Amino acid sequence: MNRSYELCTASMRSMTYALKAQRLLEAAGVYSYIVKLDSSATRRGCAYGITFYCASGDTVRRILRSERISVSQYIMGGGEKI
């Protein structure tokens, strides 16, 4: 599969962080959407995340880190879109 179409997800501890992250990424021109995650799929039981194209991963990490958005874990695949 072409990496540019693979989905990755950044898991976060709250819906508030996910909303803020999505707004920041949208402002930077990065397509993303908020997802509900199965708590068993993450190390810390995080329930929300932002799904984005893996090809944008470096940009996503840079933006979230610079804005001090806490990401518990980056995982391959997407969650249930909400």
C-alpha positions in Angstrom: 0.0 0.0 0.0 1.1 3.5 -0.7 2.3 5.2 2.5 0.7 8.5 1.6 -2.8 6.8 2.1 -2.0 4.9 5.2 -3.7 6.2 8.4 -2.0 6.9 11.7 -3.5 8.1 14.9 -2.2 10.2 17.8 -3.9 9.1 21.0 -4.7 11.8 23.6 -6.1 11.8 27.1 -9.1 13.9 26.4 -11.6 15.2 23.8 -10.4 18.7 24.6 -6.8 17.9 23.5 -8.2 16.2 20.4 -10.3 19.2 19.4 -7.4 21.6 20.0 -5.0 19.3 18.0 -7.5 19.1 15.1 -7.8 22.9 14.9 -4.1 23.4 14.9 -3.6 20.8 12.2 -6.4 22.2 10.1 -4.8 25.7 10.3 -1.6 24.2 9.0 -3.4 22.5 6.1 -3.1 18.9 7.5 -6.2 16.8 7.0 -7.2 15.0 10.2 -10.3 14.0 12.1 -11.2 13.1 15.7 -11.7 9.5 16.5 -12.9 7.4 19.5 -10.4 4.7 20.3 -10.9 1.4 21.9 -9.2 1.9 25.3 -7.6 -1.6 25.0 -5.7 -0.4 21.8 -3.7 2.2 23.7 -1.1 1.9 26.4 -2.7 4.3 28.8 -6.4 3.6 27.9 -6.7 6.9 26.1 -10.2 7.2 24.5 -9.7 9.9 21.9 -7.3 10.7 19.1 -6.6 12.4 15.9 -6.3 10.3 12.7 -4.2 11.7 9.9 -2.3 10.4 6.8 1.0 8.8 7.9 2.8 10.7 5.2 2.1 13.9 7.3 3.5 12.3 10.5 6.6 14.4 10.8 4.5 17.6 10.4 1.9 16.4 12.8 4.5 15.6 15.5 6.3 18.9 15.0 3.0 20.9 15.3 1.7 19.1 18.3 5.1 19.2 20.1 5.5 22.9 19.4 2.0 23.6 20.8 2.6 21.4 23.8 -0.3 19.0 22.9 0.3 15.9 25.0 0.2 12.7 22.8 0.2 9.4 24.7 1.0 7.2 21.8 1.2 7.2 18.0 -0.3 4.1 16.4 -0.8 2.8 12.9 -4.4 2.8 11.7 -7.4 4.9 12.4 -10.1 4.8 15.1 -13.9 5.1 14.9 -14.6 8.5 13.4 -16.9 10.7 15.5 
